[in-house]
Amino acid sequence: MIKKRAVLFLAGSLFFLSLLAPARVEAQWPRITLSADGVPISYEVHGDGEPTLVFVHGWSCDARYWGAQVSYFSMRHQVITLDLAGHGHSGLGRSRYTMESFGEDVAAVVEAAGAERAILIGHSMGGQVIACAARVLPGRVSGLIGVDTLENVGYVMTPEEREAMLAPFREDFPAETARFAGEMLSPAVDRSLREWIVSDMSSAPPWVAVSAMEEMTSQYVTGEAARVFEEVRLPVVSVKSDKWPVDFKANREHMLSYEAIVIADADHFLMMTRPEEFNEALEKAIGMILWEAGK
């Protein structure tokens, strides 16, 4: 009798504990789709609700840089993050990493996720990428949001300026990238975050990073940086730091419409270093895009 009571007690206890235990959460594994040239592109989808927000990272970064935005915006929107080819978990099978091919990466992910109404959000180099993506996604993009980028798409860079900028990256990629990234971070940024960003970007595959830098800067030599916005007739908003001035007149000459939200004393990685203020500003920018798109 004592043994039977013990077994019943143990069974009852295990049942009670099972009610208290948290439910098993299914792991959110990255998905894979193929870009137009067959390169595998890694992406994640979180949340639900229109418009879909597609977050595109910058040069030598990846989807992890949007961590503070995924949790915030996926409560009301479907949120997509991705690794462009040659970055993060995506494939490396290109000889040239052009803005157009990166745009195809974004388009492939938008189509694979079934997003019918999207706002594309691009950090730094990602601002040029999302413009190229919108060109191959007619009718599916409501607007573009640049994050600390698109200050003046009409700026003309000379071939000599371009070569002077590229040379240090070709000579010693890790050292020049560490300097480059460090100068774009505020001295007030938490030391561990600063070290992570600098070391992460410096450890990118040099041939990918240099190729992307070559292609990105060439758009300002040829004028393609402006022409793509003349083809993509969509509202554009920038959410940015005050480190670099915005040329509203130049941008509006090439864009359907352009506005900027500036966060004082922020740095280039403001979505990570000032996430609360950035998320509020981005929410406002989304509203501005939807208002413009609905006119």
N, C-alpha and C positions, 0 to 999 in steps of 0.2 A: 504493500500500500504506500509506504514511504517513497519507494522508488518511482511508483506511478505518479505520485503527486509532484515529485521533482521534475519528471519529464514534462508534465503538463505545465508546470511553472516556467520551465525553460522555453517551451514552445510559445507560451503566452508572452513572455518577455521579448523574445525575438520578433514576434508580430508587432508588439508595441513600438519597439525600436525602429522597425521598418517604416512605421508611420511618421516617425520623427526625422528619419534620414532624408536628405535632399533628393529630389528626383534626378535621375541620370540625365545629363544634358548631352545631346548628340554633338560630337565635335564638328566644328565648322571648318572643314578642310578647304584649301584653295582649289579652284577649278582650273581646267586647262582648255584653251581653244587655240585654233591655228590662225595666225595672221594671214594676210593675202599672199605672202611669199612662203607660207608653210612653217614659219618659225612658231614654236609653242609659246603661248602667252598665259602666264599665271594671273588669276584674278579671284576676288572674293566678293560675295553678295551678302549684304546684311539688311535686315528690316524690310519694310513694305510701305508703299505710298508714293504717289506722283507729286511732282516730277522726280524721276530718278536723278540722283546726284552722282556724277562720275568724277572721282578724284584722281588726277594725274600728277605724279611726282616730278621733281626737277632733275637736273643733270647730276649723275652719279648718286642718286638717291633711290628709293623704292617705296612700296606701298606702306611700309611701317611708319613713315613720316606723318601719316594721317591718323595715327591711333586715337588722338584726342577728338577727332572729328567723327570717326565711325560710331563711337558710343553715343555721342550727342545727337547726331542727325538721323541715325537709324531708328530713332523712336518715332519719327514722323515721315521718313522717306525711305525708299529703297536706295541703299548706298552701295556703290561699286568702287573698289580700289583695285589697282592692277600694277604689275611690274612690266614696264616697257621692255622690249627685246634687249638682251644684253645686261639687264638689271635684275636684281633679286632672284626669283626662281624661274624667270623666263629664259627662253633659248638664246644661244649665242651665234646662230648660224648666218650672220650677215657679214659682207665685206665692207659695207657702208651703213652707218646708222644715221639716216636722214630724218628730218622733221616729217617728211611725207610718209616714210615707212613707219615711224612712231604713230602718226595719225591713223594709219591702217591698223595698228595694234589696238588702238582705242576703239575704232569702228568695229573690229571683229568682236571685241568684248561686249560692246553695247548690243550688237546683234545676237550674240550667243546668250546674253542674259534676257533677251526679249524686251528691252526697254524701248517703249514707243515714244516717250516724251522725256527728254533728258536735258539737264544743265551740266555742261562740262566745266570742270574747275581745275586749273593748271597752275602749279607752282613753278616760278622761275622759267627754265626752258620749257616747262609744261604749258606755258601760255602760248608759245608758237605751235606746240604739238596739238593743242585742242582746236586751234584754228584750222589746221590741216585735217583734223578728224572731222570737223563740222562740214568741210567741203565734200567729204565722201559719205556723209550721213544726211542728205537733203530731206527736210521735213520731219526729222526726228530730234532736232536740237532746238531748244527754246532760247538759249543764250549762252554766253561764255563769261566765266569769271576768272580773271588772272590774279594770282596771289604773289605779291611783290614782283611784278613783272609788267610788261606792256606800258612802260613809261612814255615811250615815243617810238611807235612802229615805223615812223617815217625817217628815223635817223639813218644817215648814210655813212657807212664805215669805209675807209679807204683800204685797198689791199695791203698797204704797208702797216696800217694800224692792226689789221687782222693778223698778219704774220708776227708782229711784235707781241701780240697777246698770246698767240699759240705756242711760240717758241719755247718758253719755260716749261710748259706742260709736256712737250715732246722730249725735252732734255732730262727732266727729273720729275716725272708725274707725281709720285707720293709727296715730295717736298713742296712742290708748287701748289698742289691741291690742298695741302694742310694750311699753307699760307692763305690761299684764296678763300677757303671756307672759314678760317679763323677771323679774317677781316670782316666777314659778313655777319658775325655774331657779336652781340652786345657784351661789353665787359661784365655786365651785371648778371649774365646767364649762369645758372648753376654749373659748377665746374665739371661734374660728372656728365651732364648733358652736352656741354661744350666738347669734352674729350670724345664722347661717343660719336657726335656728328662729324668731327674732324677726322677721326680714325676710320669711320665707316666710309666716308667719301674718298679718303686717300687710298683705301684698299679696293676700290673699283677696278675692273679690268682696264688697264691703260689704253689698249687698242680700241675698246668700245668708247671710253670717255673722250679720247682725243678725236676720234672720228665724229662723235656727236657734237663736240665743240667746234670742229671744222665746219660741219654742216650748218649748225646753228648760226655761227657768225657770218657764213657766206650769204645767208638770207639778207643781212644788212648791207652787204656789198652789192648784191644784185637788185635789191629792192623788193624781193619776194616777201619779206617780213610785212610790208604794207599791202602788197597786191593780194595776198590771201584774204585779207579783211575786206577788200573791195569786191571779192567774189562771194564771200560769206556774209550775207546781209543779215546780221544778227545783232541784238543789243549786247554790249560789252561793259562789264563793271570790273574795276580792280579793287582788291582789298590789300593794302600795302603799308609798309613802314614809311617813315618820313626821311629815310636815308637818301633817297634819290627823288628829284622833282619830277612832276608829271607835266608833259606838254599836251594839254587838253586840245589845243587848236590843231596840232599835227595829227593826233589820233582821230579827231572828229572829221578830218579831211578824208580819211580812209575807211572809217567805220560807220555803220548805220547809226549808232549812238554810242556815247562813251561817258561813263561817270567813274569816280574814284572815291573810296572810303579810306582815309588815312589814319593810322593809329600812331600817335605821337610816341617817340622814344622807343619804338619797336625795332626789330632787326629783320634780316632776310628770312629767318626761320620762325616767324611770328606764330605760325599755327602750332608750333611746339613750345616756344618760349613764352608766349602770351596766349595760351589756348582759350581762356574764358572770354577775354576781350575779342579775340579773333572770331570765335564761334558766334558771338553776338553780331559782330560786323558782317560775317558771312551770311547769317540769317537775314540781315537787312538787305544785303546784296541780292540774295535769292528773290526777295520780295520785289526789288527794283527790276530785276530781269523779267519776272512774271508780269509785272505791270506794263512794262514796255512791250513785251511779247503779245499782250492782250489788247493793245491799242488798235 
